[in-house]
Structures are given as structure tokens and as C-alpha cells.
């Protein structure tokens, strides 16, 4: 059985083709600049060369048609017939309070998603466009939605409610929803495996740090609190988003500048965060290098990001009580040692002892690593996330009638013997170049290195 997963943004469509029977990724790719004069595609099929090309793509429907074309391409494709795709899984950012787990999409479900557009106006329209386009191109197979917010529906009301008039919640659905849930589900389950613990007895603080970033407090295997709120704007300092600010700033700016609330919202989402502090940079690698060359704004941006992360970690430990591990994931969490070091140094009094050498060596997106010092009461793990695998597994289980909420469901990657074939091959190649990686890899208790 072959399953296609799609993650559609406002001007992009990311995809993966997965052979369920062989437990193998057949192809991955991304189409970017949809709707612009020139669009781009990157496509990598198993055992074949990377394809990078430009083409004209005015809509998400055309993008999905291009995905179909690439999957069937004689030189770069992986399938002989599109009918081999048995289901499609879609990432959907917002499920409101209506969905606590993934769901098969029908017209009724799609209508509910459309009613949530006001809750995530930047993300829901492209998600819905992608679903509609895929249903048009592949009308005869089930389509399933995997929602970022579903993981966080276990939060208690003391975590998700805001201290505002209660009727704003009942009338306008204003509450904390949280995002990055698919990533948290994967990393929480994998952390439990690596620690040799029952996931429902595992307490964690997980930081998903990419261009968008959030942090999650996991108590007894479920989300207890998270930094993003009604929208993905709240919380940590991000690439272009401000994260936490005094809400009075908005009215102050309206009075002082004459800007509209919509203009301020756009600045807070697109021109703030790291790019706001540095003036032009949002990529942590560029900020790191420019800071090293003496740029004070870049140094400030790094210090601010680490300070905000440190505050959230400390606060979540206070709320959780004893924890088993701090987990770093996503692009920055996996590949930015300077952010990890700046964040975790100084937390020794909480039982978090980072090993600077292990941390520096930990730049690998294909292996699960431990960067805590040997005497650290709390482990520090770097776990590459795999949202596409969660989407694939949810989709397979939904169409086979075996799916349930994650507390009652076991994923293949919860097996101590689970191996990601593609990552294993890449890791072996990395270890040849960087032998020291072998010393910081972490395996489930009782499992020997592969």
C-alpha cells in the first residue's frame, strides 16, 4: 500500500510517498512559489538523483498535478500508475476544539475546517486549498486530516484558558490551542522509547525550534501546556514572529503611528522576532556567523532567543515537577548547538547539565543523540522529528479502522527495534565522516547499535 502525505502552505506544497508494506519512503519533494511567475520544485526519489527545476504553477491544483506527474515520471518517478496510491494524508494546522484526533475528510469535515479560518487565517486557507486540489486530482481515494492542534486537546482548562472575559471563550472560541502537535507526538513517543519508559509515565519538556518555534510541557505522556496560543504568534521568539509581548503595545502603536491593527499584526508575524531585532536576518546560521563577526544586534538576537527558551523551560519544570528529559527537535533544535548551549547552560540547579563537547558534536538529522553530561539527573536528547511518518501512520490506521486517540494507539516507531531505513543509511554515511557521532548516539535500553 502506498500513502501520499501533503503539507500545503500559502505558496508551497511539501509531499512524501511512502510504501507501507516495505516501510520505506519512496520519494519526497517540495514545490515552492506557487502563484508566482516562476515556481520551483525539488524532488528526490529513492535511489535516484535529486531533481531541481523551475516551472509555471499558478494554483495548488496545478501543484498537486505536478506532484502526480513527478511520482509517475519515467526517469524520476516511483510508481507506474497513480492508482497505486491508496490514501492521502493532509497536514491541517487548526482543528479547534472539535477534533481531538485525526479524521477522514468528507464535505462535512471540510466545512468545519472552513469555519476555523478565522482562527488561523495565515495557515488554514492554503491547507484547505491543498485538500480540495488533492481531492480533485485523486478523487477515488480516502483523504485524511492530521491536525497540529489535536495533540494539545489534553491540556487542562487552567492551561488553555486566558484571563479575559469568559464569554470571549464561549462566544469567540478564544483560548490556547497550541501547534506543532504532530512533531510533539512523535518526539514524545520516541523519547519514552529511548528512556525505556512507558509513554504514559514520561514527563518531558520538548522544544520544537525552527523558523516557527514552540515548546511543550508533557506530563504522563500528554500535553499539559504549550507556548503557542490562539494563533502561532504567541510564545517563543521566532524567525519573523515576535512571540510574547505586552498586548497594550498594539493600542499604543495605533495611537502613536496611525497604523491599523491589521498592519501591526502583519509586522508582528512577518517582520518581528529575529528579523526584527537584526534588521534583515532570520536564519540562525547567518545570525550566528554575523554575531561572531562582531554584530551587536545579532548577538542580542541570540541572547534574547536563548533567554526566552530558558524561561519557558524553567517555568514548565516548575509546573510539571520532576521530568525525565529535555528534548530538542526541528531544524534549529537539531542543528544549532549555540542555541542549545545558550539555552541550557545555567540550568544546573534544576538538574540539567549539558555536555559542551557532545553538544558541539551534535549536528545530525539522522540519528537520536544524547548531549547531557554523564552526571546530569535530567537527560538532554536531540531527536529528529518525523511529522510525515505520524501523518502516514494515522492515515493508514484511519482507512483500516484501527485508529484511535494517541493514548490508546501504538505507533510503529514505539517499538524499541524500530528503524528508519532512509535515516539509517544516511547516518552510516555521516558516521564515516564524523566517527564521534557513535559516542553520542542513544539507543533504547537493551538495543545494540545497528
Secondary structure, 3 states (H helix, E strand, C coil): CEEEEEEECCCEEEEEEEECCCCEEEEEEEEECCCCCCEEEEEEECCCCCEEEEECCCCHHHHHHHHHHHHHCCCCCCCCCHHHEEEEEEEECCCCCCCCCCEECCHHHHHHHHHCHHHCCCCHHHHHHHHHHHHHHCCCCEEEEEECCHHHHHCCHHHHCCCCCHHHHHHHCCCCCCCCHHHHHHHHHHHHHHHCCCHHHCCEEEEEECCCEEEEEEECCEEEEECCCCCCCCCCCCCCCCCCCCCHHHHHHHHHHCCCHHHHHHHHHHCCHHHHHHCCCCCHHHHHHHHHCCCHHHHHHHHHHHHHHHHHHHHHHHHHCCCCEEEEEHHHHHHCHHHHHHHHCCCHHHCECECHHHHHHCCCCCCCEECECCCCCEEEEECCCCHHHHHHHHHHHHHHCCCCCHHHCCCHHHCCCCCCHHHHHHHHHHHHHCHHHHHCECCCCCCCCC
